[in-house]
């Protein structure tokens, strides 16, 4: 009789929400770029969509389930297709996007979601000479972002000042990248089949290896304890996963064949439970594994199977899960028919008490260090928070407690005191509040919403003018007909 390894995650199961609790009617992008097309956080779901004459993505509050209107407002400031989107881990209203137009843009989403198309970013990051395929936020440093372009460059940005702080030349197009737990290292896979580990302070390559022999893109995730997880293809085009020790990339700790499908396997990692979820593009499966310190180190748990393939996938951060239902993961699966399906994964427990073993303290939304500290060579682990009281209270207080991206740019406003062309939001952020306002008054949030309302009014005025001119034209035509008669 075979020995069955004990694990509290052996009976994890996924159960899709009913269709009316999902998001329907989305014109999902038709680009063939190998990204997940979807990003989620405790407040919003963002999905890259088809757009004429440029690039756009949809941002919906999580509660706005059901059919998405055809004319739903989008984030539409790119001149080329949007290729990757990532939510800031330290501010749930801030999202970054990478595009075919060689730029990275950072956007501020109002608490109520989008009322009209958002075309003005709070930060424009110019530095790449070719399309920007992938972006990743630093896990612990405030306002630090890395972008990978087809110009074979990695650029580390200080988003608050819009400055490229470090440029790293790489030999080939980057396919995937992942920060380690404290952001001191960046693992990336590239078109030349190599896995490289880069020092994020100096840009030097610390180690490299060839994780998989196949020519198709491989993916990488940096695990918590200095381990690196990759997926890729063998020389015979079989899909594989491999586990590596960052201290010795000469030989994998574990390497296993999965199947012979041809879709790229995206990796979603939960550092709190040491679980790895693999979702293949074009597959209808989500496999999940537990990584431990006992051989064979990567333990297969179970798979979630559905009838339709996934076009893209979003993965909810831990603080956005429902701890009362023992939910340990939640996926947002994009279907080819425009449906974004919500799939919670839960551990069955009889007790209604908080399950400490399922929810150790997790990374909160407070940055551990400032961007200047990081670029000066400092590292810090994430600031952990308890989920014991549930995530809902945190989300409700987010408007007051959340740091706004606009107040993260004081140095820029201070550096240009006499410059009338300095951005108005940054100048507003630097000015003191009038006397008599309550202490928790969030001036920047009000300014952001006011800006949105002004744009809405402007758009409505333009629409009224257009309709009036069309009406005048029709009346003129009617009068001409009378004259002819």
C-alpha positions in Angstrom: 0.0 0.0 0.0 1.4 3.4 -1.1 2.1 5.9 1.6 -0.2 9.0 1.4 1.5 12.2 2.6 -0.5 14.2 5.1 -1.3 17.7 4.0 -4.0 20.2 5.2 -4.3 21.2 1.5 -5.0 17.8 0.1 -8.8 18.4 0.0 -8.6 22.0 -1.4 -11.4 22.4 -4.0 -12.4 25.0 -6.5 -16.0 25.8 -7.1 -16.9 28.5 -9.7 -19.4 31.2 -8.8 -22.7 31.3 -10.7 -22.7 33.3 -13.9 -24.6 36.2 -12.4 -21.7 36.6 -9.8 -19.1 36.8 -12.6 -18.3 39.4 -15.3 -19.8 38.9 -18.7 -19.7 40.5 -22.2 -16.0 41.6 -22.1 -14.2 42.2 -25.3 -11.0 40.5 -24.3 -7.9 41.4 -26.2 -7.1 39.4 -29.3 -3.3 39.9 -29.0 -1.2 36.8 -28.9 1.2 38.2 -26.4 2.0 35.7 -23.6 0.7 37.5 -20.6 -2.3 36.8 -18.3 -4.4 39.7 -19.6 -6.0 40.1 -16.1 -5.0 41.5 -12.7 -7.0 41.7 -9.5 -6.7 43.2 -6.0 -9.1 43.5 -3.0 -11.0 46.4 -4.8 -10.9 46.0 -8.6 -10.5 43.5 -11.4 -8.6 44.8 -14.5 -8.8 43.1 -17.9 -7.0 44.0 -21.2 -9.6 44.6 -23.9 -9.8 45.1 -27.6 -9.6 48.8 -28.6 -9.6 50.6 -31.9 -6.6 53.0 -32.5 -4.7 52.2 -29.4 -4.6 50.1 -26.2 -7.1 49.9 -23.4 -8.1 47.9 -20.3 -11.3 47.6 -18.3 -11.3 48.3 -14.5 -14.3 47.1 -12.6 -15.1 47.3 -8.9 -15.3 43.7 -7.6 -18.9 44.2 -6.6 -19.9 45.3 -10.2 -20.7 41.7 -11.3 -23.0 40.8 -14.3 -23.0 42.0 -17.8 -20.5 44.7 -18.7 -22.0 47.4 -20.9 -20.6 47.7 -24.5 -19.7 51.4 -23.8 -18.2 50.8 -20.4 -15.4 53.3 -19.6 -11.8 52.1 -19.9 -8.3 53.2 -19.2 -7.4 54.3 -22.7 -4.3 56.4 -22.8 -1.9 54.1 -24.7 -1.3 54.6 -28.5 -0.5 50.9 -28.9 -1.9 47.6 -27.6 -1.6 47.1 -23.8 0.5 44.0 -23.2 0.6 43.7 -19.4 -1.1 45.2 -16.3 -0.2 45.0 -12.6 -1.8 46.5 -9.5 0.5 48.2 -7.0 0.8 46.1 -3.9 0.9 49.2 -1.7 -2.1 51.1 -3.0 -5.2 49.3 -4.3 -6.2 52.4 -6.5 -3.0 52.4 -8.5 -2.3 50.2 -11.5 0.5 50.2 -14.1 0.3 49.2 -17.7 2.9 48.3 -20.3 2.3 48.8 -24.0 3.3 48.3 -27.6 3.8 52.0 -27.7 7.2 51.7 -25.8 5.8 53.3 -22.6 4.7 52.3 -19.1 1.9 54.4 -17.6 0.7 54.5 -14.0 -3.0 55.2 -13.3 -5.0 56.4 -10.3 -8.4 54.7 -10.2 -11.1 56.5 -8.2 -12.7 54.6 -5.3 -16.0 54.4 -7.2 -14.4 53.0 -10.3 -14.4 54.6 -13.7 -17.2 57.0 -14.7 -15.6 58.0 -18.0 -12.6 56.9 -20.1 -9.4 57.6 -18.2 -6.8 59.0 -20.5 -4.5 61.0 -18.1 -2.0 58.8 -16.1 -0.4 60.1 -12.9 3.0 58.9 -14.2 4.5 58.4 -17.7 7.6 56.2 -17.8 9.6 56.9 -21.0 12.9 54.9 -21.5 12.3 51.9 -23.7 13.0 52.1 -27.5 10.7 49.1 -28.3 7.5 47.6 -26.9 7.3 47.0 -23.2 6.1 43.4 -22.7 6.2 42.9 -18.9 6.1 44.9 -15.7 6.4 44.0 -12.0 6.1 46.0 -8.8 8.7 45.7 -6.1 7.1 43.7 -3.2 8.3 45.9 -0.3 9.7 49.3 -1.6 7.2 52.1 -2.2 6.8 53.2 -5.9 9.5 50.9 -7.4 8.6 49.2 -10.7 10.6 47.2 -13.1 9.8 46.9 -16.9 11.1 44.6 -19.6 11.2 45.7 -23.2 11.9 44.2 -26.6 14.9 46.5 -26.7 16.6 43.9 -24.4 16.5 46.2 -21.4 15.2 45.9 -17.9 14.5 49.3 -16.3 14.0 49.9 -12.6 11.9 53.0 -12.1 11.2 55.4 -9.3 7.5 56.0 -10.2 7.2 59.0 -7.8 9.7 61.0 -9.9 9.2 59.2 -13.2 12.9 58.5 -13.4 14.7 55.4 -14.6 17.1 54.6 -11.8 18.8 51.5 -13.1 19.1 50.0 -16.6 20.1 46.4 -17.1 21.0 45.1 -20.6 19.9 41.4 -21.2 20.9 39.3 -24.2 17.4 38.5 -25.3 13.6 39.3 -25.0 12.4 38.6 -21.4 9.5 36.2 -21.1 8.8 36.3 -17.4 10.1 37.8 -14.2 9.6 37.6 -10.5 11.0 39.4 -7.4 12.2 37.4 -4.4 10.5 37.9 -1.0 12.3 41.1 -0.1 13.0 42.4 -3.6 16.8 42.1 -3.5 16.8 39.7 -6.4 14.9 39.4 -9.7 14.6 36.1 -11.5 13.8 36.3 -15.2 13.5 33.9 -18.1 14.3 34.9 -21.7 14.1 33.9 -25.3 17.6 32.4 -25.3 16.2 29.7 -22.9 18.2 31.1 -19.9 17.1 31.7 -16.4 19.0 34.6 -14.8 19.0 35.9 -11.2 19.8 39.6 -11.1 20.9 41.8 -8.2 18.3 44.6 -8.1 20.7 47.1 -6.7 23.6 46.7 -9.0 22.0 45.1 -12.1 24.7 42.4 -12.1 23.8 38.8 -13.0 24.3 36.7 -9.8 23.6 33.3 -11.4 22.2 31.7 -14.6 21.2 28.4 -16.0 19.1 26.8 -18.7 16.0 25.5 -16.9 14.2 23.8 -19.8 15.4 22.7 -23.3 12.3 23.6 -25.3 12.1 26.7 -27.5 8.7 27.9 -26.2 8.6 30.6 -23.4 9.3 29.4 -19.9 7.9 31.1 -16.8 9.4 31.8 -13.4 8.3 32.5 -9.8 10.7 33.3 -6.9 9.6 31.3 -3.9 9.9 32.5 -0.3 13.0 30.6 1.0 15.5 31.3 -1.8 13.9 28.7 -4.1 12.9 29.4 -7.7 10.1 27.6 -9.5 10.0 27.4 -13.3 7.7 25.9 -16.0 8.7 25.2 -19.6 9.1 22.6 -22.3 11.4 19.7 -22.9 13.2 19.1 -26.2 10.3 16.8 -27.0 7.8 19.6 -26.3 6.5 18.1 -23.1 5.5 20.5 -20.4 7.7 20.5 -17.3 8.1 22.2 -14.0 11.4 22.5 -12.1 12.4 23.7 -8.6 15.8 25.3 -8.1 18.0 26.5 -5.2 19.2 30.1 -5.8 22.6 29.2 -4.3 23.2 26.5 -6.9 21.5 26.6 -10.3 23.7 23.8 -11.8 21.2 21.1 -11.0 17.4 21.3 -10.2 16.2 20.2 -6.8 13.2 18.6 -8.7 12.3 18.4 -12.3 9.2 16.6 -13.6 7.2 16.2 -16.8 3.5 17.3 -16.6 1.9 16.5 -20.0 2.3 17.1 -23.7 0.0 20.1 -24.2 1.3 23.2 -25.9 0.0 26.0 -23.8 2.4 28.0 -21.6 2.0 27.3 -17.9 1.5 30.4 -15.8 2.7 30.2 -12.2 0.7 31.6 -9.3 2.4 31.4 -5.9 1.1 31.8 -2.4 4.1 32.3 0.0 1.8 31.9 3.1 0.8 28.3 2.3 3.8 27.4 0.0 1.3 26.4 -2.7 1.9 26.7 -6.4 -0.9 26.8 -8.9 -0.2 26.1 -12.6 -2.7 27.3 -15.2 -2.0 26.7 -18.9 -3.1 29.1 -21.6 -5.7 27.2 -23.7 -6.1 24.6 -21.0 -9.2 23.9 -19.0 -7.2 22.8 -15.9 -5.6 24.4 -12.9 -3.1 22.1 -11.1 -1.9 22.8 -7.6 1.1 21.7 -5.7 2.6 22.1 -2.2 6.4 23.0 -1.9 8.0 21.6 1.3 11.5 20.9 2.6 11.0 17.1 2.3 11.7 15.1 -0.8 10.5 15.2 -3.6 9.9 18.9 -2.4 7.1 19.5 -4.9 4.0 17.5 -4.0 1.1 17.3 -6.4 -2.2 17.9 -4.6 -5.1 18.0 -7.0 -6.5 19.7 -10.2 -9.4 21.8 -10.9 -11.1 20.9 -14.2 -13.7 22.7 -16.3 -15.2 22.3 -19.7 -13.9 25.5 -21.3 -10.3 26.7 -21.9 -8.8 29.8 -20.2 -7.6 32.7 -22.3 -6.1 34.6 -19.3 -6.1 34.4 -15.5 -6.0 36.8 -12.5 -5.0 35.8 -8.9 -6.3 37.5 -5.8 -3.8 38.6 -3.2 -4.2 36.9 0.2 -5.7 40.0 2.0 -8.6 40.0 -0.5 -9.8 36.5 0.4 -12.8 35.6 2.5 -11.3 34.0 5.6 -14.7 33.2 7.1 -15.2 30.7 4.3 -11.7 29.2 4.6 -10.9 30.6 1.1 -7.2 30.2 0.4 -7.1 31.3 -3.3 -9.4 32.9 -5.8 -8.9 32.9 -9.6 -10.5 35.2 -12.2 -10.6 33.1 -15.4 -11.0 34.7 -18.8 -13.0 32.7 -21.4 -12.9 33.1 -25.1 -16.6 34.1 -25.1 -16.0 37.3 -23.0 -16.8 35.8 -19.6 -14.6 36.5 -16.6 -15.4 33.6 -14.2 -14.7 33.8 -10.5 -13.3 30.6 -9.0 -12.8 30.5 -5.2 -10.6 27.7 -3.7 -11.4 26.6 -0.2 -10.3 24.2 2.5 -13.2 22.3 4.0 -13.4 22.9 7.7 -16.3 22.3 10.1 -15.3 24.9 12.7 -16.4 28.5 12.1 -13.5 29.9 14.1 -10.5 31.6 12.5 -8.1 29.0 11.1 -4.7 30.1 12.2 -2.9 27.4 10.3 -4.5 28.5 7.0 -3.9 32.2 7.5 -0.4 33.0 9.0 0.3 36.8 9.0 0.5 37.9 5.4 2.0 40.9 3.5 -0.1 44.0 4.0 -0.4 47.0 1.8 2.0 49.2 3.8 5.4 49.5 2.1 8.4 48.5 4.2 10.9 51.1 2.7 10.8 54.2 0.5 12.0 54.2 -3.1 15.0 56.3 -2.1 16.0 53.7 0.6 15.8 50.9 -1.9 17.9 52.7 -4.6 20.4 53.5 -1.8 20.9 49.8 -1.4 18.5 48.9 1.5 16.3 45.8 1.6 13.4 44.9 3.9 10.9 42.1 4.3 7.2 42.8 3.8 5.3 44.3 6.7 2.9 41.5 7.8 -0.7 41.9 8.9 -3.1 39.4 10.6 -6.2 38.4 8.8 -7.9 37.3 12.0 -10.6 40.0 11.8 -11.1 39.4 8.2 -10.1 41.5 5.2 -13.4 43.5 5.0 -12.6 46.0 7.7 -9.3 46.9 5.9 -11.1 47.4 2.6 -13.8 49.6 4.2 -11.2 51.9 5.7 -9.1 52.0 2.6 -10.2 55.5 1.6 -9.0 57.0 4.7 -6.0 54.9 5.5 -4.6 54.2 2.0 -1.7 56.3 0.9 -2.6 57.9 -2.4 -0.1 57.8 -5.3 -0.3 61.6 -5.5 1.1 62.2 -2.0 4.0 60.0 -2.9 5.5 62.7 -5.1 6.3 65.5 -2.6 10.0 65.7 -3.7 8.9 66.4 -7.3 6.6 69.2 -6.3 9.2 70.7 -3.9 11.9 70.5 -6.7 9.8 72.7 -9.0 8.4 75.5 -6.7 8.6 78.1 -9.4 7.7 75.9 -12.3 4.2 76.7 -13.4 4.2 73.6 -15.6 4.5 71.2 -12.6 1.6 68.7 -12.5 -1.4 70.2 -10.8 -2.2 67.1 -8.7 1.3 67.1 -7.2 1.1 70.8 -6.4 -2.3 70.2 -4.7 -0.8 67.4 -2.7 1.9 69.7 -1.3 -0.4 72.5 -0.2 -1.7 72.5 3.4 -5.4 71.8 4.2 -7.7 74.8 5.1 -8.5 75.1 8.8 -11.7 73.6 10.1 -11.6 70.4 8.0 -11.7 67.1 9.9 -8.3 65.3 10.4 -9.3 62.4 8.2 -10.3 64.6 5.3 -8.6 63.1 2.2 -8.0 66.1 -0.1 -6.3 64.1 -2.8 -9.1 61.6 -3.1 -11.6 64.5 -3.5 -9.3 66.1 -6.1 -9.1 62.9 -8.1 -12.9 62.5 -8.1 -13.4 66.1 -8.9 -11.0 65.7 -11.9 -13.1 62.7 -13.1 -16.3 64.7 -12.7 -14.9 67.6 -14.7 -13.9 65.3 -17.5 -17.4 63.8 -17.5 -19.0 67.2 -17.7 -16.6 68.2 -20.6 -17.5 65.0 -22.5 -21.2 65.6 -22.0 -20.9 69.3 -23.2 -19.1 68.0 -26.3 -21.8 65.5 -26.9 -24.6 68.1 -26.5 -22.8 70.4 -29.0 -22.5 67.6 -31.5 -26.2 66.7 -31.2 -27.2 70.4 -31.5 -25.1 70.8 -34.7 -26.6 67.6 -36.1 -30.1 68.9 -35.3 -29.3 72.3 -36.9 -28.2 70.5 -40.0 -31.4 68.5 -40.2 -33.5 71.6 -39.8 -31.5 73.4 -42.5 -32.2 70.4 -44.8 -36.0 70.5 -44.1 -36.0 74.3 -44.9 -34.2 73.7 -48.2 -36.8 71.1 -49.2 -39.6 73.7 -48.4 -37.9 76.3 -50.6 -37.6 73.8 -53.4 -41.3 73.1 -53.2 
